Amino acid sequence: MIVAGGMDDSGVNGPDSGGETFRAGPAPGRRGAVRVEPGLKRVRVYLHGEVVADTTAPLLVWEKPYYPTYYLPAAEVRATLVATGATERSPSRGTAEILDVVTGDGRTAAGAARRYPDSPLPQLRDAVRLDWAAMDEWLEEDEPVYTHPRDPYTRVDILASSRRVRVELDGVTLADSGSPRILFETGLPPRYYLPLTDLRRDLLVPSQTRTHCPYKGTAEYWSVRLGERTYDDLVWIYRAPLPESQKIAGLACFYSEKVDLYVDGVAQQRPRTQFS
């Protein structure tokens, strides 16, 4: 299974029903509100080997509280946009015209663009939203970016630690380590990345799930099997992370929302996130 949007990486907003609730991105406004800010990076988009758009004036639009989406100036979209006649209504952004994206050689990404010419948000009226997954490649400056734009409000710090970390589930110890790398990411609980030698590898079952994060790269997963019960996709690893996250290469991390975590012998409250 291929999942767009890292299961451990997107910003989160869980119900407050025990544990600490985490939220990423800029401070939310009223329900349904959308935040729009100018982006500062050059953004290029490719489809079938052709440049679909090239701009130094993108807009970052938080359609959801978790991460932004790029809207690009219509004048800097090079592909031909063909109206399909279909529309889509958003309470916050207004009515979108749905457009096909046609490259110079005539190949088409059907329904892969949206325009909001009468949006109540004036910044969006002359902008085009390209469907991320329908494009072949997105670049910020000269570097590929995956899943969604990097959020300017998100910071990732990875620190070596000597704290003792123990992971349990149903009373069974899954991992015990005295040399974690702790990843602190805005809006998420701390993530404890552990050496594989400190895990009960005999309890792990490889999963076909892969997720993608614009800050870390591609994650692989294991499920945990305890007796007759299997807990799906409970552990992940970045075997070849992006350069800024090299410190977690080859280390494994558990969902602290779904296991019992002890740090220096103290039980940690399970955080509330969208993955709880």
Contacts in CASP RR format, 6 or more apart in sequence:
PFRMAT RR
TARGET T0000
AUTHOR 0000-0000-0000
METHOD contacts of the structure
MODEL  1
MIVAGGMDDSGVNGPDSGGETFRAGPAPGRRGAVRVEPGLKRVRVYLHGE
VVADTTAPLLVWEKPYYPTYYLPAAEVRATLVATGATERSPSRGTAEILD
VVTGDGRTAAGAARRYPDSPLPQLRDAVRLDWAAMDEWLEEDEPVYTHPR
DPYTRVDILASSRRVRVELDGVTLADSGSPRILFETGLPPRYYLPLTDLR
RDLLVPSQTRTHCPYKGTAEYWSVRLGERTYDDLVWIYRAPLPESQKIAG
LACFYSEKVDLYVDGVAQQRPRTQFS
1 208 0 8 1.000
1 209 0 8 1.000
1 210 0 8 1.000
2 210 0 8 1.000
3 209 0 8 1.000
3 210 0 8 1.000
3 211 0 8 1.000
3 212 0 8 1.000
4 132 0 8 1.000
4 133 0 8 1.000
4 147 0 8 1.000
4 211 0 8 1.000
4 212 0 8 1.000
5 147 0 8 1.000
5 148 0 8 1.000
5 211 0 8 1.000
5 212 0 8 1.000
5 213 0 8 1.000
6 147 0 8 1.000
6 211 0 8 1.000
6 212 0 8 1.000
6 213 0 8 1.000
6 219 0 8 1.000
7 209 0 8 1.000
7 211 0 8 1.000
7 219 0 8 1.000
7 233 0 8 1.000
7 236 0 8 1.000
7 275 0 8 1.000
8 188 0 8 1.000
8 191 0 8 1.000
8 211 0 8 1.000
8 213 0 8 1.000
8 219 0 8 1.000
8 236 0 8 1.000
8 253 0 8 1.000
8 255 0 8 1.000
8 275 0 8 1.000
9 147 0 8 1.000
9 185 0 8 1.000
9 188 0 8 1.000
9 211 0 8 1.000
9 213 0 8 1.000
9 214 0 8 1.000
9 215 0 8 1.000
9 216 0 8 1.000
9 219 0 8 1.000
10 24 0 8 1.000
10 66 0 8 1.000
10 67 0 8 1.000
10 274 0 8 1.000
11 22 0 8 1.000
11 23 0 8 1.000
11 24 0 8 1.000
11 25 0 8 1.000
11 65 0 8 1.000
11 66 0 8 1.000
11 67 0 8 1.000
11 154 0 8 1.000
11 187 0 8 1.000
11 188 0 8 1.000
11 274 0 8 1.000
12 22 0 8 1.000
12 23 0 8 1.000
12 24 0 8 1.000
12 66 0 8 1.000
12 187 0 8 1.000
12 188 0 8 1.000
12 273 0 8 1.000
12 274 0 8 1.000
12 275 0 8 1.000
13 21 0 8 1.000
13 22 0 8 1.000
13 23 0 8 1.000
13 24 0 8 1.000
13 65 0 8 1.000
13 66 0 8 1.000
13 273 0 8 1.000
13 274 0 8 1.000
14 21 0 8 1.000
14 22 0 8 1.000
14 23 0 8 1.000
14 272 0 8 1.000
14 273 0 8 1.000
14 274 0 8 1.000
14 276 0 8 1.000
15 21 0 8 1.000
15 272 0 8 1.000
16 272 0 8 1.000
17 272 0 8 1.000
18 269 0 8 1.000
18 270 0 8 1.000
18 272 0 8 1.000
19 269 0 8 1.000
19 270 0 8 1.000
19 271 0 8 1.000
19 272 0 8 1.000
20 189 0 8 1.000
20 269 0 8 1.000
20 271 0 8 1.000
20 272 0 8 1.000
21 271 0 8 1.000
21 272 0 8 1.000
21 273 0 8 1.000
22 187 0 8 1.000
22 188 0 8 1.000
22 189 0 8 1.000
22 271 0 8 1.000
22 272 0 8 1.000
22 273 0 8 1.000
23 65 0 8 1.000
23 187 0 8 1.000
24 65 0 8 1.000
24 66 0 8 1.000
24 67 0 8 1.000
24 151 0 8 1.000
24 153 0 8 1.000
24 154 0 8 1.000
24 185 0 8 1.000
24 186 0 8 1.000
24 187 0 8 1.000
24 188 0 8 1.000
25 62 0 8 1.000
25 65 0 8 1.000
25 66 0 8 1.000
25 67 0 8 1.000
25 151 0 8 1.000
25 153 0 8 1.000
25 154 0 8 1.000
25 186 0 8 1.000
25 187 0 8 1.000
26 35 0 8 1.000
26 62 0 8 1.000
26 153 0 8 1.000
28 65 0 8 1.000
29 35 0 8 1.000
32 91 0 8 1.000
32 92 0 8 1.000
33 92 0 8 1.000
34 61 0 8 1.000
34 62 0 8 1.000
34 63 0 8 1.000
34 92 0 8 1.000
34 93 0 8 1.000
34 121 0 8 1.000
35 61 0 8 1.000
35 62 0 8 1.000
36 59 0 8 1.000
36 60 0 8 1.000
36 61 0 8 1.000
36 62 0 8 1.000
36 71 0 8 1.000
36 121 0 8 1.000
36 123 0 8 1.000
36 124 0 8 1.000
37 59 0 8 1.000
37 60 0 8 1.000
37 68 0 8 1.000
37 152 0 8 1.000
38 57 0 8 1.000
38 58 0 8 1.000
38 59 0 8 1.000
38 60 0 8 1.000
39 57 0 8 1.000
39 58 0 8 1.000
39 59 0 8 1.000
39 60 0 8 1.000
39 152 0 8 1.000
41 56 0 8 1.000
41 58 0 8 1.000
41 140 0 8 1.000
41 141 0 8 1.000
42 54 0 8 1.000
42 55 0 8 1.000
42 56 0 8 1.000
42 139 0 8 1.000
42 140 0 8 1.000
42 141 0 8 1.000
43 53 0 8 1.000
43 54 0 8 1.000
43 55 0 8 1.000
43 56 0 8 1.000
43 58 0 8 1.000
43 70 0 8 1.000
43 72 0 8 1.000
43 138 0 8 1.000
43 139 0 8 1.000
43 140 0 8 1.000
44 51 0 8 1.000
44 53 0 8 1.000
44 54 0 8 1.000
44 55 0 8 1.000
44 138 0 8 1.000
44 139 0 8 1.000
45 51 0 8 1.000
45 52 0 8 1.000
45 53 0 8 1.000
45 54 0 8 1.000
45 72 0 8 1.000
45 130 0 8 1.000
45 135 0 8 1.000
45 137 0 8 1.000
45 138 0 8 1.000
45 139 0 8 1.000
46 52 0 8 1.000
46 135 0 8 1.000
46 136 0 8 1.000
46 137 0 8 1.000
46 138 0 8 1.000
46 139 0 8 1.000
47 79 0 8 1.000
47 101 0 8 1.000
47 103 0 8 1.000
47 107 0 8 1.000
47 109 0 8 1.000
47 134 0 8 1.000
47 135 0 8 1.000
47 136 0 8 1.000
48 103 0 8 1.000
48 105 0 8 1.000
48 107 0 8 1.000
48 136 0 8 1.000
49 103 0 8 1.000
49 136 0 8 1.000
50 78 0 8 1.000
50 79 0 8 1.000
50 103 0 8 1.000
50 104 0 8 1.000
50 105 0 8 1.000
51 78 0 8 1.000
52 77 0 8 1.000
52 78 0 8 1.000
52 79 0 8 1.000
52 101 0 8 1.000
52 103 0 8 1.000
52 130 0 8 1.000
52 135 0 8 1.000
53 72 0 8 1.000
53 76 0 8 1.000
53 77 0 8 1.000
53 78 0 8 1.000
53 79 0 8 1.000
53 128 0 8 1.000
53 130 0 8 1.000
54 76 0 8 1.000
54 78 0 8 1.000
55 72 0 8 1.000
55 73 0 8 1.000
55 76 0 8 1.000
57 73 0 8 1.000
57 76 0 8 1.000
58 70 0 8 1.000
58 71 0 8 1.000
58 72 0 8 1.000
58 73 0 8 1.000
59 70 0 8 1.000
59 71 0 8 1.000
59 72 0 8 1.000
59 123 0 8 1.000
59 124 0 8 1.000
59 127 0 8 1.000
60 68 0 8 1.000
60 69 0 8 1.000
60 70 0 8 1.000
60 149 0 8 1.000
60 152 0 8 1.000
61 68 0 8 1.000
61 69 0 8 1.000
61 70 0 8 1.000
61 71 0 8 1.000
61 124 0 8 1.000
61 129 0 8 1.000
62 68 0 8 1.000
62 69 0 8 1.000
63 69 0 8 1.000
63 92 0 8 1.000
63 93 0 8 1.000
66 274 0 8 1.000
67 148 0 8 1.000
67 149 0 8 1.000
67 151 0 8 1.000
67 154 0 8 1.000
68 148 0 8 1.000
68 149 0 8 1.000
68 151 0 8 1.000
69 129 0 8 1.000
69 132 0 8 1.000
69 148 0 8 1.000
69 149 0 8 1.000
70 129 0 8 1.000
70 130 0 8 1.000
70 132 0 8 1.000
70 138 0 8 1.000
70 149 0 8 1.000
71 123 0 8 1.000
71 124 0 8 1.000
71 127 0 8 1.000
71 128 0 8 1.000
71 129 0 8 1.000
72 127 0 8 1.000
72 128 0 8 1.000
72 129 0 8 1.000
72 130 0 8 1.000
73 126 0 8 1.000
73 127 0 8 1.000
73 128 0 8 1.000
74 81 0 8 1.000
74 115 0 8 1.000
74 126 0 8 1.000
74 127 0 8 1.000
74 128 0 8 1.000
75 126 0 8 1.000
77 113 0 8 1.000
77 128 0 8 1.000
77 130 0 8 1.000
79 101 0 8 1.000
79 102 0 8 1.000
79 103 0 8 1.000
79 104 0 8 1.000
80 101 0 8 1.000
80 102 0 8 1.000
80 103 0 8 1.000
80 104 0 8 1.000
81 99 0 8 1.000
81 100 0 8 1.000
81 101 0 8 1.000
81 102 0 8 1.000
81 113 0 8 1.000
81 115 0 8 1.000
81 128 0 8 1.000
82 99 0 8 1.000
82 100 0 8 1.000
82 102 0 8 1.000
82 108 0 8 1.000
83 97 0 8 1.000
83 98 0 8 1.000
83 99 0 8 1.000
84 98 0 8 1.000
84 99 0 8 1.000
84 100 0 8 1.000
84 110 0 8 1.000
84 111 0 8 1.000
85 97 0 8 1.000
85 98 0 8 1.000
86 98 0 8 1.000
86 111 0 8 1.000
87 95 0 8 1.000
87 96 0 8 1.000
87 97 0 8 1.000
87 98 0 8 1.000
88 95 0 8 1.000
88 96 0 8 1.000
88 98 0 8 1.000
88 114 0 8 1.000
89 95 0 8 1.000
89 96 0 8 1.000
90 96 0 8 1.000
90 116 0 8 1.000
92 120 0 8 1.000
92 121 0 8 1.000
93 116 0 8 1.000
93 119 0 8 1.000
93 120 0 8 1.000
93 121 0 8 1.000
93 124 0 8 1.000
94 116 0 8 1.000
94 118 0 8 1.000
94 119 0 8 1.000
94 120 0 8 1.000
95 116 0 8 1.000
95 118 0 8 1.000
96 114 0 8 1.000
96 115 0 8 1.000
96 116 0 8 1.000
96 129 0 8 1.000
97 114 0 8 1.000
97 115 0 8 1.000
97 116 0 8 1.000
97 117 0 8 1.000
98 111 0 8 1.000
98 113 0 8 1.000
98 114 0 8 1.000
99 111 0 8 1.000
99 112 0 8 1.000
99 113 0 8 1.000
99 114 0 8 1.000
99 115 0 8 1.000
99 128 0 8 1.000
100 108 0 8 1.000
100 109 0 8 1.000
100 110 0 8 1.000
100 111 0 8 1.000
100 112 0 8 1.000
100 113 0 8 1.000
101 108 0 8 1.000
101 109 0 8 1.000
101 111 0 8 1.000
101 112 0 8 1.000
101 113 0 8 1.000
101 130 0 8 1.000
101 134 0 8 1.000
102 108 0 8 1.000
102 109 0 8 1.000
109 131 0 8 1.000
109 134 0 8 1.000
109 135 0 8 1.000
111 131 0 8 1.000
111 134 0 8 1.000
112 130 0 8 1.000
112 131 0 8 1.000
112 134 0 8 1.000
112 135 0 8 1.000
113 128 0 8 1.000
113 129 0 8 1.000
113 130 0 8 1.000
113 131 0 8 1.000
114 128 0 8 1.000
114 129 0 8 1.000
114 131 0 8 1.000
115 127 0 8 1.000
115 128 0 8 1.000
115 129 0 8 1.000
116 124 0 8 1.000
116 125 0 8 1.000
116 127 0 8 1.000
116 129 0 8 1.000
117 125 0 8 1.000
118 125 0 8 1.000
119 125 0 8 1.000
132 138 0 8 1.000
132 147 0 8 1.000
132 148 0 8 1.000
137 144 0 8 1.000
138 144 0 8 1.000
138 145 0 8 1.000
138 146 0 8 1.000
139 145 0 8 1.000
140 149 0 8 1.000
140 150 0 8 1.000
145 214 0 8 1.000
146 212 0 8 1.000
146 213 0 8 1.000
146 214 0 8 1.000
146 217 0 8 1.000
146 218 0 8 1.000
147 212 0 8 1.000
147 213 0 8 1.000
147 214 0 8 1.000
148 214 0 8 1.000
149 214 0 8 1.000
150 214 0 8 1.000
150 215 0 8 1.000
151 186 0 8 1.000
153 186 0 8 1.000
154 185 0 8 1.000
154 186 0 8 1.000
154 187 0 8 1.000
154 215 0 8 1.000
155 184 0 8 1.000
155 185 0 8 1.000
155 186 0 8 1.000
156 183 0 8 1.000
156 184 0 8 1.000
156 185 0 8 1.000
156 186 0 8 1.000
156 215 0 8 1.000
156 216 0 8 1.000
156 244 0 8 1.000
156 245 0 8 1.000
157 183 0 8 1.000
157 184 0 8 1.000
157 185 0 8 1.000
158 181 0 8 1.000
158 182 0 8 1.000
158 183 0 8 1.000
158 184 0 8 1.000
158 193 0 8 1.000
158 245 0 8 1.000
158 247 0 8 1.000
158 248 0 8 1.000
159 181 0 8 1.000
159 182 0 8 1.000
159 184 0 8 1.000
160 179 0 8 1.000
160 181 0 8 1.000
160 247 0 8 1.000
161 179 0 8 1.000
161 180 0 8 1.000
161 181 0 8 1.000
161 182 0 8 1.000
162 178 0 8 1.000
162 179 0 8 1.000
163 178 0 8 1.000
163 180 0 8 1.000
163 182 0 8 1.000
163 263 0 8 1.000
163 264 0 8 1.000
164 176 0 8 1.000
164 177 0 8 1.000
164 178 0 8 1.000
164 262 0 8 1.000
164 263 0 8 1.000
164 264 0 8 1.000
164 265 0 8 1.000
165 175 0 8 1.000
165 176 0 8 1.000
165 177 0 8 1.000
165 178 0 8 1.000
165 180 0 8 1.000
165 192 0 8 1.000
165 194 0 8 1.000
165 261 0 8 1.000
165 262 0 8 1.000
165 263 0 8 1.000
166 173 0 8 1.000
166 175 0 8 1.000
166 176 0 8 1.000
166 177 0 8 1.000
166 261 0 8 1.000
166 262 0 8 1.000
166 265 0 8 1.000
167 173 0 8 1.000
167 174 0 8 1.000
167 175 0 8 1.000
167 176 0 8 1.000
167 192 0 8 1.000
167 194 0 8 1.000
167 254 0 8 1.000
167 259 0 8 1.000
167 260 0 8 1.000
167 261 0 8 1.000
167 262 0 8 1.000
168 174 0 8 1.000
168 259 0 8 1.000
168 260 0 8 1.000
168 261 0 8 1.000
168 262 0 8 1.000
169 224 0 8 1.000
169 226 0 8 1.000
169 231 0 8 1.000
169 234 0 8 1.000
169 258 0 8 1.000
169 259 0 8 1.000
169 260 0 8 1.000
170 226 0 8 1.000
170 229 0 8 1.000
171 260 0 8 1.000
172 200 0 8 1.000
172 203 0 8 1.000
172 226 0 8 1.000
173 200 0 8 1.000
174 199 0 8 1.000
174 200 0 8 1.000
174 203 0 8 1.000
174 224 0 8 1.000
174 254 0 8 1.000
174 259 0 8 1.000
175 194 0 8 1.000
175 198 0 8 1.000
175 199 0 8 1.000
175 200 0 8 1.000
175 252 0 8 1.000
175 254 0 8 1.000
176 198 0 8 1.000
177 192 0 8 1.000
177 194 0 8 1.000
177 195 0 8 1.000
177 198 0 8 1.000
178 198 0 8 1.000
179 194 0 8 1.000
179 195 0 8 1.000
179 198 0 8 1.000
180 192 0 8 1.000
180 193 0 8 1.000
180 194 0 8 1.000
181 192 0 8 1.000
181 193 0 8 1.000
181 247 0 8 1.000
181 248 0 8 1.000
181 251 0 8 1.000
182 190 0 8 1.000
182 191 0 8 1.000
182 192 0 8 1.000
182 193 0 8 1.000
183 190 0 8 1.000
183 191 0 8 1.000
183 192 0 8 1.000
183 193 0 8 1.000
183 245 0 8 1.000
183 248 0 8 1.000
183 253 0 8 1.000
184 190 0 8 1.000
185 191 0 8 1.000
185 215 0 8 1.000
188 273 0 8 1.000
189 256 0 8 1.000
189 257 0 8 1.000
189 271 0 8 1.000
189 273 0 8 1.000
190 256 0 8 1.000
191 253 0 8 1.000
191 256 0 8 1.000
192 253 0 8 1.000
192 254 0 8 1.000
192 256 0 8 1.000
192 261 0 8 1.000
192 263 0 8 1.000
193 248 0 8 1.000
193 251 0 8 1.000
193 252 0 8 1.000
193 253 0 8 1.000
194 251 0 8 1.000
194 252 0 8 1.000
194 253 0 8 1.000
195 251 0 8 1.000
195 252 0 8 1.000
196 237 0 8 1.000
196 250 0 8 1.000
196 251 0 8 1.000
196 252 0 8 1.000
199 235 0 8 1.000
199 252 0 8 1.000
203 224 0 8 1.000
203 225 0 8 1.000
203 226 0 8 1.000
204 222 0 8 1.000
204 223 0 8 1.000
204 224 0 8 1.000
204 225 0 8 1.000
204 235 0 8 1.000
205 222 0 8 1.000
205 223 0 8 1.000
205 224 0 8 1.000
205 225 0 8 1.000
205 230 0 8 1.000
206 220 0 8 1.000
206 221 0 8 1.000
206 222 0 8 1.000
207 220 0 8 1.000
207 221 0 8 1.000
207 222 0 8 1.000
207 223 0 8 1.000
207 232 0 8 1.000
207 233 0 8 1.000
209 220 0 8 1.000
209 221 0 8 1.000
209 233 0 8 1.000
210 218 0 8 1.000
210 219 0 8 1.000
210 220 0 8 1.000
210 221 0 8 1.000
211 218 0 8 1.000
211 219 0 8 1.000
211 221 0 8 1.000
211 236 0 8 1.000
212 218 0 8 1.000
212 219 0 8 1.000
213 219 0 8 1.000
215 242 0 8 1.000
215 244 0 8 1.000
215 245 0 8 1.000
216 238 0 8 1.000
216 241 0 8 1.000
216 242 0 8 1.000
216 245 0 8 1.000
216 248 0 8 1.000
217 238 0 8 1.000
217 240 0 8 1.000
217 241 0 8 1.000
217 242 0 8 1.000
217 245 0 8 1.000
218 238 0 8 1.000
218 240 0 8 1.000
219 236 0 8 1.000
219 237 0 8 1.000
219 238 0 8 1.000
220 236 0 8 1.000
220 237 0 8 1.000
220 238 0 8 1.000
220 239 0 8 1.000
221 233 0 8 1.000
221 234 0 8 1.000
221 235 0 8 1.000
221 236 0 8 1.000
221 237 0 8 1.000
222 233 0 8 1.000
222 234 0 8 1.000
222 235 0 8 1.000
222 236 0 8 1.000
222 237 0 8 1.000
222 252 0 8 1.000
223 230 0 8 1.000
223 231 0 8 1.000
223 232 0 8 1.000
223 233 0 8 1.000
223 234 0 8 1.000
223 235 0 8 1.000
224 230 0 8 1.000
224 231 0 8 1.000
224 234 0 8 1.000
224 235 0 8 1.000
225 231 0 8 1.000
231 258 0 8 1.000
234 254 0 8 1.000
234 255 0 8 1.000
234 258 0 8 1.000
234 259 0 8 1.000
235 252 0 8 1.000
235 253 0 8 1.000
235 254 0 8 1.000
235 255 0 8 1.000
236 252 0 8 1.000
236 253 0 8 1.000
237 250 0 8 1.000
237 251 0 8 1.000
237 252 0 8 1.000
237 253 0 8 1.000
238 245 0 8 1.000
238 248 0 8 1.000
238 249 0 8 1.000
238 250 0 8 1.000
238 251 0 8 1.000
239 249 0 8 1.000
239 250 0 8 1.000
240 249 0 8 1.000
241 248 0 8 1.000
241 249 0 8 1.000
254 261 0 8 1.000
255 275 0 8 1.000
256 268 0 8 1.000
256 270 0 8 1.000
256 271 0 8 1.000
257 270 0 8 1.000
257 271 0 8 1.000
257 272 0 8 1.000
257 273 0 8 1.000
257 275 0 8 1.000
257 276 0 8 1.000
258 270 0 8 1.000
258 275 0 8 1.000
258 276 0 8 1.000
260 267 0 8 1.000
260 270 0 8 1.000
261 267 0 8 1.000
261 268 0 8 1.000
261 270 0 8 1.000
262 268 0 8 1.000
270 276 0 8 1.000
END
